[in-house]
Amino acid sequence: MSQSTVTEVTVAGMTCGHCSASVTEELSALPGVTDVVVDLHPGEDSPVTITSEAPLDPAAVASAVEEAGYSVR
Amino acid sequence: MSQSTVTEVTVAGMTCGHCSASVTEELSALPGVTDVVVDLHPGEDSPVTITSEAPLDPAAVASAVEEAGYSVR
């Protein structure tokens, strides 16, 4: 049996591939994260899907996004 | 932010739609389960994907499958 957690967040302020790369890098560094997918909508709110081995602390997710220079809606 | 857990199990012994309906019914009754998808391979091992609001107890998943008359690999 395998188990994973899927977290969906909405990130504001990303405008290009560099933005999404920064967010992906920060989120990927969180413990247990195995995959990050950014559905970039330049200049609009963009959905981000994070897969992890266990549930993530929402505060840690928000901090990682802020570390990259953006914010969670 | 929304978070869900995806659990993948392999179930042995299912041969038809009635089998998969029984397994789906038992797994759907577990607390927090929001979706169950059986990829039926009649007479072979079949993957079952369970979506839940929080991580599931592996023993509870195995019990639910056994309750339906089948076993987790």
Backbone of each chain as nested JSON, in Angstrom:
{
  "chains": [
    {"id": "A", "residues": [
      {"number": 1, "name": "MET", "atoms": {"N": [0.847, -1.201, 0.0], "CA": [0.0, 0.0, 0.0], "C": [0.876, 1.242, 0.0]}},
      {"number": 2, "name": "SER", "atoms": {"N": [0.56, 2.187, -0.884], "CA": [1.325, 3.433, -0.863], "C": [0.36, 4.595, -0.64]}},
      {"number": 3, "name": "GLN", "atoms": {"N": [0.844, 5.588, 0.079], "CA": [-0.011, 6.719, 0.435], "C": [0.725, 8.034, 0.165]}},
      {"number": 4, "name": "SER", "atoms": {"N": [0.023, 8.988, -0.419], "CA": [0.64, 10.299, -0.636], "C": [-0.409, 11.372, -0.404]}},
      {"number": 5, "name": "THR", "atoms": {"N": [0.066, 12.569, -0.143], "CA": [-0.843, 13.685, 0.109], "C": [-0.757, 14.668, -1.052]}},
      {"number": 6, "name": "VAL", "atoms": {"N": [-1.917, 15.102, -1.523], "CA": [-1.964, 16.096, -2.596], "C": [-2.491, 17.402, -1.999]}},
      {"number": 7, "name": "THR", "atoms": {"N": [-1.691, 18.455, -2.111], "CA": [-2.07, 19.76, -1.573], "C": [-2.259, 20.729, -2.731]}},
      {"number": 8, "name": "GLU", "atoms": {"N": [-3.371, 21.409, -2.739], "CA": [-3.63, 22.387, -3.801], "C": [-3.631, 23.78, -3.18]}},
      {"number": 9, "name": "VAL", "atoms": {"N": [-2.821, 24.651, -3.731], "CA": [-2.792, 26.041, -3.264], "C": [-2.927, 26.973, -4.466]}},
      {"number": 10, "name": "THR", "atoms": {"N": [-3.391, 28.174, -4.192], "CA": [-3.476, 29.196, -5.243], "C": [-2.425, 30.247, -4.926]}},
      {"number": 11, "name": "VAL", "atoms": {"N": [-1.547, 30.489, -5.904], "CA": [-0.454, 31.443, -5.697], "C": [-0.687, 32.678, -6.561]}},
      {"number": 12, "name": "ALA", "atoms": {"N": [-0.575, 33.833, -5.922], "CA": [-0.782, 35.107, -6.614], "C": [0.543, 35.73, -7.011]}},
      {"number": 13, "name": "GLY", "atoms": {"N": [0.551, 36.457, -8.119], "CA": [1.688, 37.303, -8.461], "C": [2.713, 36.744, -9.412]}},
      {"number": 14, "name": "MET", "atoms": {"N": [2.574, 35.489, -9.816], "CA": [3.574, 34.921, -10.739], "C": [3.28, 35.406, -12.168]}},
      {"number": 15, "name": "THR", "atoms": {"N": [4.351, 35.804, -12.885], "CA": [4.142, 36.338, -14.232], "C": [4.855, 35.556, -15.332]}},
      {"number": 16, "name": "CYS", "atoms": {"N": [5.804, 34.699, -14.943], "CA": [6.57, 34.003, -15.988], "C": [7.178, 32.724, -15.467]}},
      {"number": 17, "name": "GLY", "atoms": {"N": [7.908, 32.054, -16.348], "CA": [8.518, 30.79, -15.988], "C": [9.543, 30.894, -14.87]}},
      {"number": 18, "name": "HIS", "atoms": {"N": [10.192, 32.069, -14.743], "CA": [11.149, 32.217, -13.637], "C": [10.422, 32.214, -12.309]}},
      {"number": 19, "name": "CYS", "atoms": {"N": [9.235, 32.846, -12.294], "CA": [8.433, 32.865, -11.062], "C": [8.069, 31.438, -10.67]}},
      {"number": 20, "name": "SER", "atoms": {"N": [7.549, 30.69, -11.629], "CA": [7.099, 29.343, -11.288], "C": [8.281, 28.448, -10.921]}},
      {"number": 21, "name": "ALA", "atoms": {"N": [9.434, 28.696, -11.529], "CA": [10.626, 27.916, -11.167], "C": [11.037, 28.192, -9.728]}},
      {"number": 22, "name": "SER", "atoms": {"N": [10.938, 29.465, -9.305], "CA": [11.302, 29.819, -7.925], "C": [10.36, 29.161, -6.935]}},
      {"number": 23, "name": "VAL", "atoms": {"N": [9.065, 29.217, -7.223], "CA": [8.071, 28.624, -6.334], "C": [8.271, 27.108, -6.268]}},
      {"number": 24, "name": "THR", "atoms": {"N": [8.507, 26.512, -7.422], "CA": [8.729, 25.056, -7.471], "C": [9.944, 24.667, -6.646]}},
      {"number": 25, "name": "GLU", "atoms": {"N": [11.004, 25.459, -6.766], "CA": [12.234, 25.153, -6.038], "C": [12.008, 25.215, -4.528]}},
      {"number": 26, "name": "GLU", "atoms": {"N": [11.332, 26.273, -4.073], "CA": [11.102, 26.417, -2.629], "C": [10.183, 25.322, -2.093]}},
      {"number": 27, "name": "LEU", "atoms": {"N": [9.12, 25.034, -2.825], "CA": [8.177, 24.009, -2.347], "C": [8.809, 22.613, -2.385]}},
      {"number": 28, "name": "SER", "atoms": {"N": [9.638, 22.378, -3.399], "CA": [10.285, 21.06, -3.516], "C": [11.244, 20.804, -2.361]}},
      {"number": 29, "name": "ALA", "atoms": {"N": [11.712, 21.877, -1.733], "CA": [12.67, 21.741, -0.625], "C": [11.977, 21.38, 0.69]}},
      {"number": 30, "name": "LEU", "atoms": {"N": [10.658, 21.455, 0.742], "CA": [9.96, 21.083, 1.986], "C": [10.113, 19.573, 2.216]}},
      {"number": 31, "name": "PRO", "atoms": {"N": [10.275, 19.161, 3.482], "CA": [10.464, 17.734, 3.778], "C": [9.309, 16.875, 3.259]}},
      {"number": 32, "name": "GLY", "atoms": {"N": [9.639, 15.826, 2.534], "CA": [8.625, 14.872, 2.086], "C": [7.959, 15.207, 0.769]}},
      {"number": 33, "name": "VAL", "atoms": {"N": [8.261, 16.382, 0.209], "CA": [7.624, 16.755, -1.063], "C": [8.271, 15.959, -2.198]}},
      {"number": 34, "name": "THR", "atoms": {"N": [7.435, 15.327, -3.023], "CA": [7.937, 14.5, -4.127], "C": [7.629, 15.084, -5.503]}},
      {"number": 35, "name": "ASP", "atoms": {"N": [6.672, 16.02, -5.563], "CA": [6.329, 16.597, -6.869], "C": [5.636, 17.949, -6.686]}},
      {"number": 36, "name": "VAL", "atoms": {"N": [5.95, 18.888, -7.567], "CA": [5.292, 20.201, -7.561], "C": [4.918, 20.53, -9.004]}},
      {"number": 37, "name": "VAL", "atoms": {"N": [3.659, 20.855, -9.229], "CA": [3.212, 21.233, -10.573], "C": [2.559, 22.61, -10.502]}},
      {"number": 38, "name": "VAL", "atoms": {"N": [3.11, 23.569, -11.247], "CA": [2.561, 24.921, -11.315], "C": [1.795, 25.064, -12.622]}},
      {"number": 39, "name": "ASP", "atoms": {"N": [0.527, 25.453, -12.504], "CA": [-0.288, 25.714, -13.708], "C": [-0.293, 27.241, -13.884]}},
      {"number": 40, "name": "LEU", "atoms": {"N": [0.777, 27.736, -14.525], "CA": [1.008, 29.188, -14.597], "C": [-0.034, 29.927, -15.44]}},
      {"number": 41, "name": "HIS", "atoms": {"N": [-0.663, 30.916, -14.783], "CA": [-1.56, 31.845, -15.471], "C": [-0.917, 33.217, -15.261]}},
      {"number": 42, "name": "PRO", "atoms": {"N": [-0.074, 33.652, -16.213], "CA": [0.727, 34.869, -15.998], "C": [-0.115, 36.072, -15.571]}},
      {"number": 43, "name": "GLY", "atoms": {"N": [0.27, 36.68, -14.453], "CA": [-0.41, 37.87, -13.966], "C": [-1.714, 37.604, -13.239]}},
      {"number": 44, "name": "GLU", "atoms": {"N": [-2.114, 36.352, -13.193], "CA": [-3.348, 36.002, -12.474], "C": [-3.017, 35.002, -11.362]}},
      {"number": 45, "name": "ASP", "atoms": {"N": [-4.056, 34.597, -10.627], "CA": [-3.839, 33.555, -9.63], "C": [-3.562, 32.237, -10.345]}},
      {"number": 46, "name": "SER", "atoms": {"N": [-2.573, 31.507, -9.865], "CA": [-2.207, 30.247, -10.505], "C": [-2.322, 29.083, -9.521]}},
      {"number": 47, "name": "PRO", "atoms": {"N": [-2.992, 28.002, -9.935], "CA": [-3.044, 26.832, -9.062], "C": [-1.708, 26.081, -9.038]}},
      {"number": 48, "name": "VAL", "atoms": {"N": [-1.339, 25.631, -7.848], "CA": [-0.117, 24.845, -7.674], "C": [-0.493, 23.564, -6.934]}},
      {"number": 49, "name": "THR", "atoms": {"N": [-0.065, 22.43, -7.466], "CA": [-0.372, 21.127, -6.868], "C": [0.913, 20.504, -6.343]}},
      {"number": 50, "name": "ILE", "atoms": {"N": [0.899, 20.201, -5.055], "CA": [2.082, 19.657, -4.385], "C": [1.775, 18.228, -3.924]}},
      {"number": 51, "name": "THR", "atoms": {"N": [2.638, 17.293, -4.278], "CA": [2.472, 15.914, -3.806], "C": [3.542, 15.642, -2.758]}},
      {"number": 52, "name": "SER", "atoms": {"N": [3.129, 15.026, -1.649], "CA": [4.085, 14.771, -0.568], "C": [3.803, 13.426, 0.085]}},
      {"number": 53, "name": "GLU", "atoms": {"N": [4.789, 12.944, 0.821], "CA": [4.673, 11.633, 1.475], "C": [3.697, 11.677, 2.647]}},
      {"number": 54, "name": "ALA", "atoms": {"N": [3.503, 12.872, 3.214], "CA": [2.62, 13.034, 4.371], "C": [1.98, 14.417, 4.28]}},
      {"number": 55, "name": "PRO", "atoms": {"N": [0.935, 14.664, 5.067], "CA": [0.313, 15.994, 5.026], "C": [1.33, 17.088, 5.333]}},
      {"number": 56, "name": "LEU", "atoms": {"N": [1.171, 18.242, 4.684], "CA": [2.077, 19.38, 4.882], "C": [1.464, 20.38, 5.851]}},
      {"number": 57, "name": "ASP", "atoms": {"N": [2.322, 21.065, 6.586], "CA": [1.88, 22.151, 7.461], "C": [1.537, 23.353, 6.563]}},
      {"number": 58, "name": "PRO", "atoms": {"N": [0.285, 23.827, 6.6], "CA": [-0.101, 24.957, 5.742], "C": [0.806, 26.172, 5.929]}},
      {"number": 59, "name": "ALA", "atoms": {"N": [1.277, 26.404, 7.159], "CA": [2.155, 27.552, 7.409], "C": [3.491, 27.389, 6.688]}},
      {"number": 60, "name": "ALA", "atoms": {"N": [3.972, 26.146, 6.626], "CA": [5.248, 25.891, 5.952], "C": [5.099, 26.094, 4.443]}},
      {"number": 61, "name": "VAL", "atoms": {"N": [3.951, 25.706, 3.922], "CA": [3.697, 25.906, 2.486], "C": [3.657, 27.403, 2.174]}},
      {"number": 62, "name": "ALA", "atoms": {"N": [2.925, 28.152, 2.994], "CA": [2.819, 29.599, 2.778], "C": [4.185, 30.268, 2.887]}},
      {"number": 63, "name": "SER", "atoms": {"N": [4.991, 29.826, 3.863], "CA": [6.335, 30.404, 4.037], "C": [7.208, 30.13, 2.827]}},
      {"number": 64, "name": "ALA", "atoms": {"N": [7.123, 28.931, 2.286], "CA": [7.944, 28.58, 1.122], "C": [7.571, 29.45, -0.071]}},
      {"number": 65, "name": "VAL", "atoms": {"N": [6.283, 29.671, -0.26], "CA": [5.828, 30.503, -1.383], "C": [6.292, 31.943, -1.176]}},
      {"number": 66, "name": "GLU", "atoms": {"N": [6.223, 32.409, 0.08], "CA": [6.676, 33.779, 0.377], "C": [8.183, 33.913, 0.196]}},
      {"number": 67, "name": "GLU", "atoms": {"N": [8.91, 32.861, 0.537], "CA": [10.367, 32.84, 0.375], "C": [10.725, 33.067, -1.101]}},
      {"number": 68, "name": "ALA", "atoms": {"N": [9.879, 32.541, -1.99], "CA": [10.111, 32.701, -3.435], "C": [9.659, 34.081, -3.921]}},
      {"number": 69, "name": "GLY", "atoms": {"N": [8.959, 34.821, -3.066], "CA": [8.547, 36.19, -3.422], "C": [7.088, 36.341, -3.813]}},
      {"number": 70, "name": "TYR", "atoms": {"N": [6.295, 35.329, -3.529], "CA": [4.87, 35.371, -3.917], "C": [4.005, 35.082, -2.693]}},
      {"number": 71, "name": "SER", "atoms": {"N": [2.705, 35.048, -2.887], "CA": [1.845, 34.785, -1.742], "C": [0.735, 33.789, -2.074]}},
      {"number": 72, "name": "VAL", "atoms": {"N": [0.317, 33.067, -1.021], "CA": [-0.77, 32.104, -1.158], "C": [-2.074, 32.862, -0.933]}},
      {"number": 73, "name": "ARG", "atoms": {"N": [-3.029, 32.643, -1.794], "CA": [-4.368, 33.256, -1.65], "C": [-5.073, 32.641, -0.459]}}
    ]},
    {"id": "B", "residues": [
      {"number": 1, "name": "MET", "atoms": {"N": [-6.224, 26.766, 0.78], "CA": [-5.41, 25.574, 0.555], "C": [-6.232, 24.338, 0.859]}},
      {"number": 2, "name": "SER", "atoms": {"N": [-6.207, 23.384, -0.045], "CA": [-6.92, 22.141, 0.233], "C": [-5.93, 20.991, 0.184]}},
      {"number": 3, "name": "GLN", "atoms": {"N": [-6.17, 20.001, 1.029], "CA": [-5.238, 18.886, 1.121], "C": [-6.021, 17.575, 1.125]}},
      {"number": 4, "name": "SER", "atoms": {"N": [-5.55, 16.599, 0.375], "CA": [-6.186, 15.293, 0.394], "C": [-5.112, 14.22, 0.319]}},
      {"number": 5, "name": "THR", "atoms": {"N": [-5.471, 13.019, 0.733], "CA": [-4.526, 11.907, 0.713], "C": [-4.964, 10.902, -0.341]}},
      {"number": 6, "name": "VAL", "atoms": {"N": [-4.009, 10.441, -1.129], "CA": [-4.29, 9.427, -2.14], "C": [-3.6, 8.134, -1.706]}},
      {"number": 7, "name": "THR", "atoms": {"N": [-4.386, 7.085, -1.547], "CA": [-3.853, 5.79, -1.126], "C": [-4.042, 4.793, -2.263]}},
      {"number": 8, "name": "GLU", "atoms": {"N": [-2.968, 4.106, -2.608], "CA": [-3.044, 3.108, -3.67], "C": [-2.843, 1.733, -3.051]}},
      {"number": 9, "name": "VAL", "atoms": {"N": [-3.792, 0.844, -3.308], "CA": [-3.659, -0.526, -2.821], "C": [-3.888, -1.479, -3.99]}},
      {"number": 10, "name": "THR", "atoms": {"N": [-3.373, -2.688, -3.847], "CA": [-3.604, -3.731, -4.846], "C": [-4.509, -4.765, -4.197]}},
      {"number": 11, "name": "VAL", "atoms": {"N": [-5.653, -5.029, -4.843], "CA": [-6.623, -5.969, -4.282], "C": [-6.659, -7.229, -5.153]}},
      {"number": 12, "name": "ALA", "atoms": {"N": [-6.572, -8.376, -4.482], "CA": [-6.58, -9.667, -5.177], "C": [-7.965, -10.294, -5.125]}},
      {"number": 13, "name": "GLY", "atoms": {"N": [-8.31, -11.049, -6.161], "CA": [-9.496, -11.896, -6.113], "C": [-10.774, -11.35, -6.709]}},
      {"number": 14, "name": "MET", "atoms": {"N": [-10.769, -10.094, -7.165], "CA": [-12.009, -9.554, -7.747], "C": [-12.167, -10.07, -9.18]}},
      {"number": 15, "name": "THR", "atoms": {"N": [-13.4, -10.476, -9.521], "CA": [-13.617, -11.037, -10.859], "C": [-14.643, -10.276, -11.69]}},
      {"number": 16, "name": "CYS", "atoms": {"N": [-15.426, -9.422, -11.061], "CA": [-16.485, -8.757, -11.839], "C": [-16.912, -7.445, -11.187]}},
      {"number": 17, "name": "GLY", "atoms": {"N": [-17.87, -6.803, -11.789], "CA": [-18.348, -5.523, -11.29], "C": [-18.97, -5.598, -9.906]}},
      {"number": 18, "name": "HIS", "atoms": {"N": [-19.541, -6.772, -9.561], "CA": [-20.1, -6.899, -8.21], "C": [-19.001, -6.869, -7.166]}},
      {"number": 19, "name": "CYS", "atoms": {"N": [-17.873, -7.507, -7.505], "CA": [-16.73, -7.503, -6.587], "C": [-16.255, -6.073, -6.361]}},
      {"number": 20, "name": "SER", "atoms": {"N": [-16.065, -5.338, -7.443], "CA": [-15.535, -3.979, -7.296], "C": [-16.552, -3.076, -6.597]}},
      {"number": 21, "name": "ALA", "atoms": {"N": [-17.855, -3.34, -6.801], "CA": [-18.869, -2.54, -6.106], "C": [-18.806, -2.789, -4.599]}},
      {"number": 22, "name": "SER", "atoms": {"N": [-18.579, -4.052, -4.209], "CA": [-18.494, -4.376, -2.776], "C": [-17.288, -3.704, -2.133]}},
      {"number": 23, "name": "VAL", "atoms": {"N": [-16.158, -3.773, -2.826], "CA": [-14.934, -3.154, -2.299], "C": [-15.108, -1.64, -2.204]}},
      {"number": 24, "name": "THR", "atoms": {"N": [-15.696, -1.055, -3.242], "CA": [-15.92, 0.394, -3.257], "C": [-16.831, 0.808, -2.096]}},
      {"number": 25, "name": "GLU", "atoms": {"N": [-17.881, 0.01, -1.867], "CA": [-18.822, 0.335, -0.79], "C": [-18.134, 0.299, 0.579]}},
      {"number": 26, "name": "GLU", "atoms": {"N": [-17.347, -0.76, 0.814], "CA": [-16.685, -0.873, 2.121], "C": [-15.649, 0.235, 2.319]}},
      {"number": 27, "name": "LEU", "atoms": {"N": [-14.862, 0.522, 1.282], "CA": [-13.823, 1.551, 1.421], "C": [-14.44, 2.94, 1.553]}},
      {"number": 28, "name": "SER", "atoms": {"N": [-15.546, 3.171, 0.842], "CA": [-16.197, 4.487, 0.907], "C": [-16.756, 4.776, 2.29]}},
      {"number": 29, "name": "ALA", "atoms": {"N": [-16.993, 3.697, 3.059], "CA": [-17.557, 3.868, 4.396], "C": [-16.503, 4.257, 5.443]}},
      {"number": 30, "name": "LEU", "atoms": {"N": [-15.231, 4.198, 5.074], "CA": [-14.187, 4.595, 6.032], "C": [-14.254, 6.108, 6.26]}},
      {"number": 31, "name": "PRO", "atoms": {"N": [-14.026, 6.545, 7.503], "CA": [-14.115, 7.981, 7.811], "C": [-13.174, 8.824, 6.949]}},
      {"number": 32, "name": "GLY", "atoms": {"N": [-13.718, 9.865, 6.335], "CA": [-12.903, 10.801, 5.575], "C": [-12.677, 10.431, 4.132]}},
      {"number": 33, "name": "VAL", "atoms": {"N": [-13.143, 9.25, 3.711], "CA": [-12.929, 8.845, 2.313], "C": [-13.894, 9.613, 1.414]}},
      {"number": 34, "name": "THR", "atoms": {"N": [-13.36, 10.217, 0.362], "CA": [-14.191, 11.021, -0.553], "C": [-14.319, 10.399, -1.941]}},
      {"number": 35, "name": "ASP", "atoms": {"N": [-13.428, 9.466, -2.29], "CA": [-13.507, 8.859, -3.622], "C": [-12.784, 7.517, -3.625]}},
      {"number": 36, "name": "VAL", "atoms": {"N": [-13.354, 6.559, -4.348], "CA": [-12.721, 5.247, -4.518], "C": [-12.808, 4.894, -6.001]}},
      {"number": 37, "name": "VAL", "atoms": {"N": [-11.679, 4.55, -6.6], "CA": [-11.67, 4.144, -8.007], "C": [-11.017, 2.769, -8.114]}},
      {"number": 38, "name": "VAL", "atoms": {"N": [-11.783, 1.795, -8.624], "CA": [-11.264, 0.44, -8.829], "C": [-10.942, 0.271, -10.308]}},
      {"number": 39, "name": "ASP", "atoms": {"N": [-9.706, -0.117, -10.578], "CA": [-9.299, -0.403, -11.961], "C": [-9.348, -1.923, -12.1]}},
      {"number": 40, "name": "LEU", "atoms": {"N": [-10.559, -2.456, -12.368], "CA": [-10.787, -3.906, -12.338], "C": [-10.062, -4.66, -13.442]}},
      {"number": 41, "name": "HIS", "atoms": {"N": [-9.252, -5.65, -12.998], "CA": [-8.608, -6.592, -13.912], "C": [-9.155, -7.957, -13.496]}},
      {"number": 42, "name": "PRO", "atoms": {"N": [-10.252, -8.397, -14.115], "CA": [-10.929, -9.609, -13.638], "C": [-9.994, -10.805, -13.471]}},
      {"number": 43, "name": "GLY", "atoms": {"N": [-10.016, -11.4, -12.27], "CA": [-9.209, -12.578, -11.998], "C": [-7.744, -12.299, -11.717]}},
      {"number": 44, "name": "GLU", "atoms": {"N": [-7.351, -11.034, -11.815], "CA": [-5.956, -10.684, -11.523], "C": [-5.924, -9.665, -10.383]}},
      {"number": 45, "name": "ASP", "atoms": {"N": [-4.735, -9.235, -10.023], "CA": [-4.624, -8.173, -9.026], "C": [-5.116, -6.873, -9.652]}},
      {"number": 46, "name": "SER", "atoms": {"N": [-5.893, -6.123, -8.903], "CA": [-6.449, -4.868, -9.428], "C": [-6.057, -3.694, -8.553]}},
      {"number": 47, "name": "PRO", "atoms": {"N": [-5.549, -2.616, -9.167], "CA": [-5.225, -1.429, -8.381], "C": [-6.495, -0.678, -7.966]}},
      {"number": 48, "name": "VAL", "atoms": {"N": [-6.48, -0.204, -6.735], "CA": [-7.594, 0.587, -6.207], "C": [-7.022, 1.874, -5.644]}},
      {"number": 49, "name": "THR", "atoms": {"N": [-7.593, 3.002, -6.057], "CA": [-7.122, 4.311, -5.605], "C": [-8.185, 4.942, -4.712]}},
      {"number": 50, "name": "ILE", "atoms": {"N": [-7.773, 5.283, -3.5], "CA": [-8.686, 5.844, -2.501], "C": [-8.263, 7.277, -2.193]}},
      {"number": 51, "name": "THR", "atoms": {"N": [-9.186, 8.213, -2.295], "CA": [-8.898, 9.602, -1.925], "C": [-9.588, 9.889, -0.6]}},
      {"number": 52, "name": "SER", "atoms": {"N": [-8.847, 10.528, 0.312], "CA": [-9.418, 10.823, 1.632], "C": [-8.959, 12.178, 2.133]}},
      {"number": 53, "name": "GLU", "atoms": {"N": [-9.681, 12.674, 3.143], "CA": [-9.355, 13.997, 3.691], "C": [-8.063, 13.979, 4.497]}},
      {"number": 54, "name": "ALA", "atoms": {"N": [-7.698, 12.801, 5.007], "CA": [-6.494, 12.671, 5.829], "C": [-5.918, 11.279, 5.58]}},
      {"number": 55, "name": "PRO", "atoms": {"N": [-4.671, 11.031, 6.012], "CA": [-4.093, 9.705, 5.811], "C": [-4.968, 8.618, 6.444]}},
      {"number": 56, "name": "LEU", "atoms": {"N": [-5.004, 7.462, 5.807], "CA": [-5.799, 6.33, 6.298], "C": [-4.9, 5.353, 7.048]}},
      {"number": 57, "name": "ASP", "atoms": {"N": [-5.493, 4.669, 8.028], "CA": [-4.802, 3.614, 8.753], "C": [-4.748, 2.389, 7.829]}},
      {"number": 58, "name": "PRO", "atoms": {"N": [-3.541, 1.918, 7.467], "CA": [-3.428, 0.768, 6.565], "C": [-4.239, -0.439, 7.048]}},
      {"number": 59, "name": "ALA", "atoms": {"N": [-4.3, -0.644, 8.37], "CA": [-5.045, -1.786, 8.903], "C": [-6.537, -1.633, 8.628]}},
      {"number": 60, "name": "ALA", "atoms": {"N": [-7.029, -0.398, 8.696], "CA": [-8.452, -0.15, 8.441], "C": [-8.779, -0.392, 6.97]}},
      {"number": 61, "name": "VAL", "atoms": {"N": [-7.85, -0.031, 6.088], "CA": [-8.047, -0.252, 4.65], "C": [-8.095, -1.758, 4.374]}},
      {"number": 62, "name": "ALA", "atoms": {"N": [-7.145, -2.481, 4.949], "CA": [-7.102, -3.934, 4.741], "C": [-8.368, -4.59, 5.283]}},
      {"number": 63, "name": "SER", "atoms": {"N": [-8.836, -4.134, 6.456], "CA": [-10.055, -4.698, 7.051], "C": [-11.267, -4.46, 6.171]}},
      {"number": 64, "name": "ALA", "atoms": {"N": [-11.36, -3.268, 5.603], "CA": [-12.503, -2.935, 4.745], "C": [-12.521, -3.831, 3.511]}},
      {"number": 65, "name": "VAL", "atoms": {"N": [-11.343, -4.057, 2.939], "CA": [-11.254, -4.913, 1.755], "C": [-11.629, -6.352, 2.123]}},
      {"number": 66, "name": "GLU", "atoms": {"N": [-11.173, -6.796, 3.302], "CA": [-11.505, -8.165, 3.753], "C": [-12.991, -8.294, 4.057]}},
      {"number": 67, "name": "GLU", "atoms": {"N": [-13.555, -7.228, 4.588], "CA": [-14.996, -7.208, 4.877], "C": [-15.792, -7.454, 3.59]}},
      {"number": 68, "name": "ALA", "atoms": {"N": [-15.27, -6.952, 2.485], "CA": [-15.935, -7.144, 1.184], "C": [-15.667, -8.536, 0.62]}},
      {"number": 69, "name": "GLY", "atoms": {"N": [-14.722, -9.274, 1.23], "CA": [-14.456, -10.643, 0.789], "C": [-13.186, -10.81, -0.036]}},
      {"number": 70, "name": "TYR", "atoms": {"N": [-12.327, -9.795, -0.032], "CA": [-11.106, -9.851, -0.845], "C": [-9.901, -9.531, 0.036]}},
      {"number": 71, "name": "SER", "atoms": {"N": [-8.733, -9.51, -0.566], "CA": [-7.559, -9.243, 0.25], "C": [-6.623, -8.253, -0.424]}},
      {"number": 72, "name": "VAL", "atoms": {"N": [-5.9, -7.498, 0.429], "CA": [-4.903, -6.548, -0.059], "C": [-3.595, -7.295, -0.233]}},
      {"number": 73, "name": "ARG", "atoms": {"N": [-2.949, -7.095, -1.349], "CA": [-1.641, -7.717, -1.607], "C": [-0.587, -7.059, -0.742]}}
    ]}
  ]
}
